[in-house]
């Protein structure tokens, strides 16, 4: 039997027909819902790979041995923030460790703009302050990172779409 909180969570996540739920959803409902999570931003300078910014989502779950692969095991985060409610809901059903990596400052800020909008809706001015904090690191990390490759990615996706037909 589902509790009222579980039904409300399922409807917010997007399940409309609760009579025919997949089994993986039912097993996840008995996990406690995270009320708090933390996101860490770690910079790794160029070695044999280009310089990158790693975004570790739900950072408390990332053990040192799991960060070895990315070369971030002994690197302290340059910035850390709490997860917003949308991120907490999205990653509630996730078993996997999630991380993002960016090789250009422009791509990094572009992806973080989504979080800025959500934070400003939840707490007035918090998202703008968060963006201001991130931009304070631009002079430090932007020269070390590469240029945005958005144009090349768009060209490749157009070419791939042409070959699909």
FIKOLLUM-393448 format. One line per 10 residues: number of its first residue (from 1); for each residue x, z, y of N, C-alpha, C. Coordinates in steps of 0.001 Angstrom, whole numbers. Each point is the difference from the previous one (the first is absolute). Layout:
NUM> X:Z:Y:X:Z:Y:X:Z:Y; ...
//
This chain:
1> 839:0:-1180:-839:0:1180:884:0:1244; -354:-809:961:770:-102:1238:-516:987:1032; 932:596:731:-388:896:1081:-335:-835:1235; -596:637:984:-370:-700:1243:1249:-511:719; 1082:788:-11:1253:-430:642:580:-1232:-688; -69:-26:-1329:520:-1146:-736:-827:-1260:278; -1294:144:78:-872:-1142:300:290:-519:1404; 156:916:948:304:-394:1376:1343:-729:74; 1008:492:-717:1312:-640:-23:-88:-1405:-589; -724:-159:-1100:-144:-1314:-630:-693:-996:918
11> -1003:449:727:-705:-901:910:889:-404:1169; 813:933:505:910:-340:1094:1058:-986:-450; 474:123:-1229:1030:-889:-521:-570:-1381:-298; -1319:-118:-227:-590:-1314:-164:-788:-215:-1274; -199:1019:-828:-811:-150:-1207:-1474:148:386; -776:-1032:-263:-1417:46:352:-861:414:-1186; 297:-547:-1176:-761:310:-1203:725:1102:-767; -477:1223:123:672:1142:-628:-409:194:-1456; -954:-789:-495:-435:165:-1383:955:-673:-989; 820:-931:479:865:-767:-889:1446:54:496
21> 552:1193:115:1356:164:531:1056:-310:-1068; 1110:-638:403:1097:-218:-946:587:1336:-467; 554:11:-1190:504:1254:-573:1163:576:793; 847:-878:590:1139:536:747:-454:784:1228; -1143:-378:567:-513:725:1154:-493:1368:-430; -689:68:-1120:-510:1281:-479:1130:974:-310; 1111:-503:-561:1116:903:-289:647:511:1275; -9:-820:1074:622:412:1260:-852:979:789; -1286:19:-258:-882:874:764:285:1469:-250; 584:304:-1122:264:1398:-319:1334:479:558
31> 770:-924:577:1208:397:720:-402:638:1317; 714:1015:443:-342:567:1312:284:-1020:1112; -867:-52:977:174:-924:1116:1081:545:924; 946:-862:350:1055:420:918:-591:232:1384; 300:1135:554:-430:306:1360:1129:-278:982; 1222:-155:-528:1156:-193:859:999:-895:-726; 661:-829:744:1073:-835:-518:950:-312:1139; 1197:-404:-334:1017:-244:1020:637:-1359:-242; 298:-705:1080:689:-1282:-75:1358:169:674; 1044:-445:-692:1357:97:544:560:-1393:247
41> 747:-121:1089:655:-1248:369:1505:205:-132; 637:-821:-833:1426:136:-275:687:-1325:320; 1114:69:719:788:-1194:290:1186:-57:-956; 200:-1183:-617:1164:-209:-844:805:-1153:591; 1248:269:412:803:-1064:606:380:-1073:-1018; 487:-1108:512:353:-1135:-853:1186:342:-894; -132:-359:-1269:1114:75:-956:33:-1370:-666; -227:-81:-1277:-126:-1308:-639:-1382:-607:276; -936:831:447:-1328:-450:411:-110:154:1508; -933:-722:633:-161:158:1452:-519:1390:362
51> 204:385:1248:-499:1289:489:-1523:7:-87; -556:1156:-355:-1449:102:-174:-513:1349:477; -1270:-10:368:-735:1240:240:-939:173:-1177; 97:1124:-671:-889:321:-1119:-1054:980:478; -1243:-256:-380:-1122:881:321:-483:575:-1325; 282:1280:-224:-405:674:-1236:-1357:653:218; -1003:-501:-711:-1364:485:157:-220:1162:-959; -624:1048:501:-176:1253:-732:1372:490:-458; 853:221:976:1430:246:-219:294:1211:-880; -915:943:-64:239:1189:-828:82:-343:-1481
61> -605:-1125:-402:48:-420:-1406:1294:-736:-345; 751:-420:1008:1227:-771:-233:1164:948:-287; 408:61:-1241:1154:816:-367:1295:-748:342; 1094:731:69:1289:-605:335:365:-1106:-967; -250:207:-1287:371:-1024:-990:-778:-1297:196; -1222:80:554:-787:-1201:257:475:-750:1240; 672:713:897:520:-639:1207:1380:-621:-228; 600:263:-1136:1322:-564:-297:-16:-1517:-12; -1049:-581:-518:-106:-1449:-143:106:-698:1356; -607:573:1018:17:-604:1329:1227:396:805
71> 826:891:-535:1182:447:731:-319:1049:1047; -1149:653:-119:-437:977:1000:-12:1430:-525; 676:245:-1116:-71:1323:-625:556:1094:907; 1069:-273:697:638:1032:827:-174:-248:1492; -894:-882:353:-221:-313:1414:-1203:790:516; 190:751:1066:-1136:733:573:-919:-963:759; -1281:310:59:-908:-867:761:285:113:1498; -127:-1113:709:166:62:1455:-1313:356:681; -1107:-116:-751:-1302:375:545:-919:343:-1160; -909:932:230:-963:405:-1016:-1318:295:696
81> -1107:-335:-668:-1313:252:594:-1007:305:-1099; -1109:651:340:-1041:226:-1000:-770:-1287:-267; -593:-96:-1175:-834:-1155:-340:-1360:153:671; -575:-1117:448:-1346:76:573:-1024:-12:-1137; -1260:227:333:-1024:154:-1039:-202:-1285:-806; 129:-1164:627:-144:-1259:-742:1109:-154:-1035; 1218:368:358:1118:-78:-947:-190:988:-1141; -482:1193:314:-243:992:-1045:-1039:-505:-999; -1061:-627:503:-1020:-541:-898:543:-1157:-822; 758:-885:635:507:-1186:-694:965:383:-1115
91> 905:925:261:1007:362:-985:-446:1099:-955; -1238:484:145:-512:1019:-916:-69:-523:-1428; -381:-1260:-175:-154:-572:-1330:1284:-612:-536; 1096:153:728:1254:-643:-395:837:930:-871; 469:-531:-1130:933:739:-848:1441:-316:396; 208:-1138:625:1342:-487:254:565:547:1300; 1314:38:53:670:314:1251:-73:-1239:879; -325:178:1254:-147:-1143:896:1009:86:1134; 626:-1138:269:938:-94:1120:-63:-1405:565; 285:-97:1274:94:-1290:669:1423:-151:502
101> 460:-1236:139:1331:-214:564:-69:-1129:1015; 751:163:1068:4:-974:1086:1433:-332:362; 251:-1293:207:1335:-447:384:79:-375:1470; -1123:86:735:29:-254:1438:-872:1037:708; 410:344:1215:-724:994:773:-1386:-519:379; -112:-1289:303:-1284:-582:410:-1031:105:-1117; 412:-318:-1227:-927:95:-1132:-423:1444:-241; 935:916:163:-273:1426:-194:-1048:487:1005; 208:-288:1278:-938:454:1031:-1356:-681:-170; 9:-1264:-373:-1266:-718:-213:-829:665:-1099
111> 636:420:-1071:-751:656:-1083:-456:1403:402; 752:669:846:-367:1353:413:-1111:11:1050; -264:-1140:627:-1062:-57:1009:-1365:320:-606; -196:-319:-1272:-1251:333:-676:-195:1522:-21; 1077:733:-301:-82:1460:-29:-247:573:1391; 579:-645:1010:-198:468:1375:-1483:-53:363; -679:-1074:-359:-1425:-136:312:-823:1078:-709; 321:251:-1265:-745:1016:-760:247:1390:581; 1250:306:325:308:1322:560:-708:201:1334; -42:-1042:835:-683:146:1291:-1505:228:-181
121> -582:-556:-1062:-1422:247:-275:-215:1426:-490; 933:527:-800:-176:1328:-582:375:1115:970; 1105:-180:707:461:991:977:407:-760:1255; -711:212:1070:257:-765:1228:1445:176:467; 678:-1123:174:1366:14:518:1087:212:-1033; -353:389:-1217:1013:274:-1020:706:-1280:-437; -746:-1077:-157:589:-1272:-414:946:-554:1042; -371:112:1261:860:-479:1080:1282:817:60; -96:1303:-195:1196:849:-20:885:-345:-1197; -629:-299:-1131:731:-401:-1204:765:-1293:243
131> -650:-985:631:664:-1259:319:1142:220:986; -202:871:959:1058:327:965:1201:622:-710; -263:890:-956:1089:617:-771:779:-1048:-790; -713:-941:-631:679:-1050:-764:825:-910:906; -550:-342:1158:724:-885:918:1263:649:548; 76:1324:-46:1220:677:435:1178:-329:-924; -308:-397:-1239:1057:-342:-957:394:-1474:50; -715:-800:789:251:-1447:22:1424:-323:430; 498:661:1021:1355:-313:476:1060:363:-1029; -302:958:-852:955:423:-1021:9:-930:-1214
141> -1184:-419:-454:-92:-749:-1260:-205:-1502:161; -633:-432:1087:-301:-1418:159:1241:-900:-45; 1124:363:650:1181:-875:-92:593:-79:-1412; -244:1010:-822:559:23:-1350:-857:-777:-1003; -1272:-190:346:-914:-715:-882:23:-1487:327; -485:-806:-945:-51:-1442:203:-1169:-402:884; -125:-1288:213:-1102:-560:781:-1216:-204:-910; -1165:-23:622:-1243:-216:-747:3:-1386:-628; -477:-86:-1219:-52:-1274:-716:-1436:-484:-154; -870:406:898:-1420:-358:-102:-203:-1510:-34
151> 724:-752:828:-195:-1449:40:337:-623:-1347; 1083:444:-620:375:-546:-1296:-1030:346:-1070; -530:1222:42:-1001:401:-988:-1262:-836:153; -435:-235:1250:-1198:-812:217:219:-1413:-520; 1181:-554:256:298:-1355:-469:-24:-55:-1515; 584:991:-651:25:22:-1466:-1404:114:-561; -845:837:601:-1348:154:-541:-800:-1284:172; 234:-720:1097:-695:-1280:183:465:-995:-1058; 1301:-34:-270:511:-914:-1005:-535:341:-1385; -66:1296:-314:-531:400:-1293:-1458:-385:-145
161> -772:167:1087:-1412:-369:-49:-165:-1498:-205; 898:-789:568:-92:-1456:-181:257:-373:-1450; 904:705:-667:318:-323:-1386:-1071:494:-962; -826:951:416:-1051:526:-866:-1095:-1023:-262; -192:-956:914:-1131:-925:-125:403:-1288:-656
//
